[in-house]
Amino acid sequence: MGGGRKRRRDGSDAPSIHPRNRYAAAAPDFAALAELYPSFRPFVSVSDRGRASVDFTDFSATREFTRVLLLHDHGVNWWIPDGQLCPTVPNRSNYIHWIEDLLSSNLIPPISSSSGKVRGFDIGTGANCIYPLLGASLLGWSFVGSDVTDVALEWAKKNVESNPHLAELIEIRNANAAPFASESEAIVRENILEPVEDAAMQKPHVLVDVVKESESFDFCMCNPPFFESIEEAGLNPKTSCGGTAEEMVCHGGELAFVTRIIEDSVSLKNSFRWFTSMIGRKANLKLLMSKAREAGASVVKTTEFVQGQTARWGLAWSFIAPIKRSSTPAKNHHSFMLQGLRRGHGAFQVLKSIEAFFLASKLSCKLDTSSFSVNVTLSDEQSEAAILHGDDYAGSPEDSSAKLESVVKGISFRITVFEQIPGTLLIKGSLLNKALSGTFSSLFSQLEDTLRMECVSKAR
């Protein structure tokens, strides 16, 4: 099943591109873009079968593709000099849309000083300034983008100034400029985060001393330096996205850099609703989740991004207390009626549609025609993810550990089809693993919507 879709080692499908990403329905059309933009044409090759392709091991091709895509689909004028990190627009859009999901989830309340307009902080915006440009053009968000090198600051400003319709939304800030932190923040920083060892080993500014005392943001985001050496950074022969040593490398790699963001977040816990970062290694993701919890984060969330041939993850945490949920006991049974079925949609056909729905949701299921039911099973990994990071989790790490211990091995829930009268079916869902009540309710609601669209006559 799934044809040529990329699959994990455990046999499950890899995550797909974010559904709101404008490239989710169809990838960019290289041939069409080459016809519209002559400067892109030399970088597009067409095979004997008429298939257009781009050599992404060529930095100039990657840069021109990004320039054309930003102009064509986003109305953004953009350029970077040779050697600077060149982003891919579809992949960076995934991160923007994930933050949009976090902000709209209502898991935590807005910060008290929020004006209703979304404001973000991009740590290490780079010469490309891609996240502020995408966030402003797609969603109207405002940004502060920080960096430390003269080239990055110069070209980020040029890219903002080349887009007058976005210029008022984006500020480029030199992280090496005079510190903005208050004296009290400096004391907290010295006493809690940084025992003074050697002034010569002073860490670079990330958030503390860069964020002004009176400022507040809905989120921060970061594409951190993933590598510990420039040699390590050049190990991927399949792409050429450029990147300077400052953009790609730092002492201790991404683990050290994101740890620094977590440390800074302790001092600025009341200035940001969400702290986020992209992560390049799954092993580091688990370590950084623990560090965020140890720092006192009340909520920690993760996601996985589709990055072509490269895996990337997103980490988000907050110190704001989660919104309390209703204490109404979870429902173990859900049901709905399907009336006015389309011709050819009897109980068996609907049962097959239920099976297809859960398979499309990447869940294991088994159809039992003797009892007209479908047994759905979440893997151990899926169950853990649902409890720790999904809708079922709304408490402390201790709460989640207790919930994990309560997970029942085997079938998670069962969907049964009953024929009431000709043309009318009762669909009943039974929760067998009570630790997954939120996931069960959400999936059953989605199943109802899907079956009504597929199986019920439009006349109804």
N, C-alpha and C positions, 0 to 999 in steps of 0.2 A: 504494500500500500504506500501511497505517497510518491510513487515514481522515483524521480531523481532527487528528492528532498534530502538535505543533509540530516544525518541521524547521529545521535550520541552513541557512545560505546555500549550503553545499556539497552540500546534498541529503540529508545524514544526519540521523537522528532526534536530537532534543535528549535529554539524559539524563533519566531518569525519577526519580520520588521514591524515596527509599531503601527497599529492599524490607522492612526491619523497621519502618519508620514505620507506625504504626497506621492512618494515613490512605492507605496505598499501595493497598489493595484498594478503598476507597470514600471519597470526599470526605465531609466532615461534612454531615449532613442538616439543612439550615436549618429546614425545615418541622417535622421531628420535635423539634428543639431548641426551637422556638418554642412547641410544644404543652406541653413539659415545663417551660419557664421563661418565665412571663408577662412578665418584665422584658425579654426578648429579642424578644418578639412584635412590638412597634411598629417594629422595625428590619428585619423580613422582609416583602418584597413578593412577591405571587403573581401570575404572568401569567395571561392568558386560557387558556393551555394547561396551567395548573396547575403551572408551574415556579417554585419559590421562589428568591429571590435576596436579597443584602444589598448595600447601597450602601457600598462600602469607601472612598469619598471622604468619608464622614461619620465623624469621629473617635469620636463616641459609639457608633456602630454597631460600629466595629472593636473598641473597648474592651469593649463588652458581649459581643461574640462571643468574644473571647479569655477573658473571665471565665467565661462559660458552658462553653466547651470545656474549660478547665482543671478546672472543678468536675466536669463530667459524665464526662470520660474519664480524669482523673488524680486526682480526689479532692482537688484543691488549691484552697484559698480564696485569692482574689487581687483586688487593685484598685490603680489608680494615679490620681493627680489629673490634672486637665486639663493638657494641654501636654506631658506626659512621653511618652517613646517607648513606643509600644504594639506589642508583637511579635505575629506570627502564629504560632500553636502548631505547625502542620504544618511550616513552614519551619525553625523553630528546632530541631525534633526531628531534622531531617536532619543538622544539625551534631553533635548529641549522638551519633547512631548512627555517624557517620563516625569520631568519636573512639573509639567502642567498637570499630570495625574496626581502627583503628591499634593499640589496646592489645592486641587479640587476635591480631594478625598475626604476632607473634614475630619480626618483622624485627630488632628490637633487644631485648636482655634487659631485665628489670625493673631499676629502680634498687635498689642494694644495701640501702637502708634500708626498702624497701617491706614493709609488713606483710601484704600480700595484699588489703587493702581499697583500692579506687580512691579517690584524692583529687585534686581538681582546683582550679584557681585561675581565677576569672573576672575578667578585667581590664575594669573599667567595667561592673559588673553592672547599674547603673541602678536606678531606682525599681521597675522591673518584676521584677528578679531572676530572669528567666525561665530562664536556663541552670542555675543551682543548683536551682531548683524542679523542672525537668524531669529533670535528672540524678539527683536524690535520689529523686523519685517513681517514675521508670521503672526505675532500675538500682541504687538504694541507694547511690549515690556520695556522698562528703562533699565539701564545697566551702568555699573562702574566696572571697567576692565583695568586690571592692574598688571604691571610688568616691571622688570628690572633692567633690561638692556636698552641702549639708545636706539638700536635698529628696530626692535619690537615696538617701542613707544612711538617712534617716528612714523612707521608704516601703519600702525593701528590708527593713529590720528588721521593719516592720509585716507585710509579706507572709510573712516567715519565722515570726514569732510567731503569725500566724493559722493556722499549720499545725503544731500541737504534735507530730504524728507525724514531722515532718521537721526540727524545730527543732534537734535535737542534731547534725544532719548539716551545718548551714550556719552559717558565721560571716561576718558583714558587717564589713569592715575599712575604716577611714578612711585613704586613701592619703596624706592630708596630715598625718597624725599624726606624732609623733616617729619619726625613722628607726630601723629595726631592723638596718640593715646594720652589719657589723663594720668596724673601722678598716682592716683589710687590704682589704676589698671596696671601700672608698672610695678607697684608693690605686690599685687596679686600674682603677676607674671613671675616675679623673682622668687616669691615665697612658695608658690605652688608648682610652677612648671619648670623653672630653669635654675637649679642650683648653680651658682656662679663657679666656673672652673677656670676658664682661660678666656680672657677678653678677645684673644686672637681667633678663638673658635666660635665667635658669635654666629648664631644661626640667621639665615636670611629672613627678612620680613615676609609674612604670609598674610595674616589678617590683623593681628594685634599690631598697633602702630601704623597700620595702613587705613583701617576703618576709623572714621572720625567719631569722636565721643557721642555726638548727638545723632548719629545715623542709625537707621534700622533698615533691614532688608528682609524680603520674603525668603530668599535662599542665597546660597553661594554655590558655585560649581567650579570644577577644576578638571583639566586634562593634564595630570601630573607628569613629571619626568619619570618614565617607567623604568629606566635602566640605571645600573651602577657604573657603566663604562660606555664610551662611544663605540667600542668594538662590539659589545653586546647589542647595542642599538642597531647595528648594521647587519644583523643575522638573518633578516627576512629578505630573501632574494626575489620575492614575488611582487613587491611594490617598491616604489620610490616616492615617498612623500616628503623627502627633505628633512630638515630639522637641524637646528644648531645644538651644540653641546648643552647650552643653557636650557633649551626646550626639552631635550631628550634624556639628560643625565643629571643625577645628583648623588652625593655621597649617601649610600644606604638605599638608593633607588626609590621606587614609589612607596615602599613600606615606611621609610623614614619621612618622606615628604608628607604623606597623608597623616602619619602620626602627628606631625607638626600642626596640621590643620585641626586635628582632634584636640591637641593641647591648647591651641588658640581659641577653639570653640568654647572651652570651659570659661575663659575670661569674657567671651562675647555671647554667652548663652541667651541673654535677653535682647540681643541686637539682631538675631536671625531666627526665622521660623524653622527653616530647614538648612542643615549643612549637608553638602553632597560632594562626591568625587567619583570620577571614573577610575576603575581598577583594572590592571592588566593581567594579574595572576590570581587564579581562584584561591590558591593557598594563602595569598596575602589578604584576600577578601575576608576569610574566616578569622584571621588574626586581627584585622582592623575592626571587624564587628565586635570582637571581645574588648578591644581597646576603647571603642565608643561606649560600650556598656560600663566598663570600669570607670570611665570618665564621668559617669552619671547620667548618660542619655536615657530619656524615658521611652523613646521609640527608636528602633533601628529597622530600616527597610533595605531590601536589595532587589536588583533586577539583573537580567542578562541582556546585553545588546547584540543585535546582529551586525557583525562587522566584516562581511565578506568571508575571507578565509581566516580571520583573526577573531578570537573570542575576547570580549570585554565585558566587564560587569559594572553596575552602578551601586554605590553605597550611599545611604542617606541616614541621618540621625538628627534628633531634636531633643532639647531639654524642656520643652513645653509639655505640661501634663496633658495626656490624651483626654479627649472629650469622653465623659462617662456615658456608657451605653445603658439602655434599659435593662433592668434585671429580669425582664419577662423570660420565663423558661423557654429553652429551645424546643421547637416543634420536631417531633420524631416522624411525623407523617404529613405529607402534602398531597393534594389531589386537584385535578381540574377535569372538566368535561370538554370533549370535542364533539360538537354537533354540526350537522350539515356537511358531512365529509364529501370531498370531491369523488367523482366516479373513479373506481379502481383503488380507493384508499380504504381498505378494510383493516381489521385488527392486525393481520399479519404484516401488511405493508407499513402500518404505523409502527409496529414493533421493530421492523428493519430500519425505519427512519430514526427511532430512538437509539438503536445500536450505532448507526452512522454518526449521530450527533456526538456521542461520547467518544467514539474513535477520533473524530475531528478535533475533540478537546484533548487529545493525547492521553486518554485514560484507558486502562485495560477493562474490557467488558466481555461478558459471555451471554449469548442469547439462549434462552431455554424455551423452545416452542411448546413443550408439554404443559408448562405453567403460564405461557405467554408473559414471560418476564425477562428482564435484562439485569444481570448482576454486575455492578460496577465496582472496581477495585482500584484504589490509589496505591501507588508504590510507596515504600517506606520513605523515599526521598520526597515524593509529592506530598505525603501526609505531613512530614516535618516542615516543608516549606509553607504549607497552608497554615499550620499552627503557629510557626515562629514569625512568619512575615506576611501572612495573608489576612483575610477578614476574620479568621477565627481567633487571632491573637490581639488582646487588648489589655495587657497587664505587664507585670514585671518579669524578668528572666526566671524568677522562681515560679511564677504562675505558669509560664510556658513549659518549664521542666515537668511540673506536676501534670500538665495536660498531655505531654508526650508520653508519660508513663501510663496514661489512661487509654492510649490508642489500642484498639482491638485489631489484631492481625486478621487478615482475610478480607471478606467482602465489606466494602464501605457503605454502599446503599443499593437498594433494589427498586427497579421501576416495573410495575405490572400493568397490563392492559386488560380491561374488562369490557365486554360488549354489553351495553344496557338494552338497547333496542336497535334495529337496523339503522345504520347511519349515525349512531351516537355511541361514543366510547368514553369510559372513565379511565383516566390515567392516574395511577396512585404511586407515590414514592415513599419508601420506608427507609429511615436512617438506621443503620446497624452499628455505625461507629460514632458514638455521641461526641467525640472530640472534634468531629468535622461538621458540626451543625451549620456554621456559616457558609462553608463551601457547598454543602448539600442544598441549602435554601437558595443560594445564588444560581447554582447550576440548574435546579429544578425550574426556577423562574425563566431562565434562558431557554430551557427545553420547551416550556409552554409556548413562548413566543415563536420559536422555530417551527413547532408542529402546527400552530395556527396558520402560519404563513404557507407552509408546505401542503397541508392536508385539508384545510377548511375552504369551502367555496367562497369566492370573493363576494358573492351576493349577500353573504351574511355579515 
